[in-house]
Amino acid sequence: MIPYYLATEHYKKIKFIDLRGLVTKDISGCSFIVDSKPKSSSGILITTRYYLENQTQIMNVCLFPKADIIYDTGLINNSIDETDAVLTATGYVRYYAQYSQSSNLFSQYVGSAINR
């Protein structure tokens, strides 16, 4: 929902690039990434850390602009500390993070019980 609300509020002023290649074709249309990363039912398995460490090459080869905002669910990400170090080194700042202690993948999507 974050990209939706940002696009609604800043119509035609932001560009959303889906790093998994499911919603936009920027990543899935770039052979530099597609040929080197595994794929799954959740898309191309690319981490924010990989994107940041290779951002200059990705921008030049895939013709991407530098991202203003990077939104990451962290499902396949490296440790928070490793990612924060790369964020800082590439000029980004972590704005928000939500942590889960559970090893169950779907436990991070905790909601209210549905009474039927």
N, C-alpha and C positions, 0 to 999 in steps of 0.2 A: 504494500500500500504506500510505502514511502515514495517510490518513483511516481506513482499516480498523483499524490498530493503536491509534490514538487512541480511536476509538469503542469498541473492545473493552476497553481499559483504563479508559475514563471513560464507561461505558455510561449513556446518557440525561443526561449532563452537558454534552455538546457538541453543536453543530449544524453539520453540514457543508453549505456552500453551494458548488455547482459554478459558477464564474464562466462556464464555457462552456455551461451549461445542458443538458448531456448526461445527467448522473446525477441531479440534482435539478431541480425545476421552479421554484425561486425566481426565477432570472434569466429563464428562458424564459417565465415567466408575468407578467413585468413589462413592460408596453408602453413605459414610460419608456426602458428599455434596448433592447428588441427592435426598436422602431421606428427607433432611431437608429444601430444598429451593424450592420455587415455580418455575414453568416453564411457558413459553409463546412462541409465534411464533418467538421471537427473542432469544430463548434459555433459559438456566437456569438463573434465576434472582439472580446473585451473584454480590456483589459490591466489589470494590478494598478494601474498609475498612474491609469487612467481611473476605476476603482472607488474608489480613495482620494480623488481630486480631487472626485468626485461623491458621496462616501459619505453626507453629510447628506441630500441629495436622495433618494438611493436608499433610505436607511433610512426616510424619511418617506413617499415615494410607494409604494415596493414593500413597506413594512412589514417590513424586515429588522432584526434586532438588529445591533449593531456586532460585527464579526468579532473573535474572540480570536486566531485564527491564520489567516494567509493563506498558502496553498501555491500556488506558481506555477511552472510549467515554464519560463517565460520564452520560449516559442517565438515570440511576437509582441510581446514586451515592448520597452520603450524601453531606453536604456542603463542599466547598473547604477547609475551615479552619479545620473542623473535620478530613477530609481525610489527610491534610497536617500534622496534629498532629500525626496521626497513621503512616504516611510515615516516619517522623522523628524518632519516637519511635522504629521503626523496621529497621532503618539504611538506608532508601532510601531518595532520594532527588528529588523533583519535578524539572524536566528539562524544561518542556514546558506546558503551559495551554492556551486554547483559550476559551474565554467566549462569551456567547450570552445573550442578554437582552430580547429576545423574549420568550414568553411562548409556542410558536408553535414549536413542536418537530422537524419538518423538516426545520425550518428556519435556523438551524445551518449549513445546507448544501447549502449555498448560492453560486450560480455560475453565469455565464454569461447567458444572455437571448439568446435563440436559434431563429434565424431568418430563416423562411422557405419560 
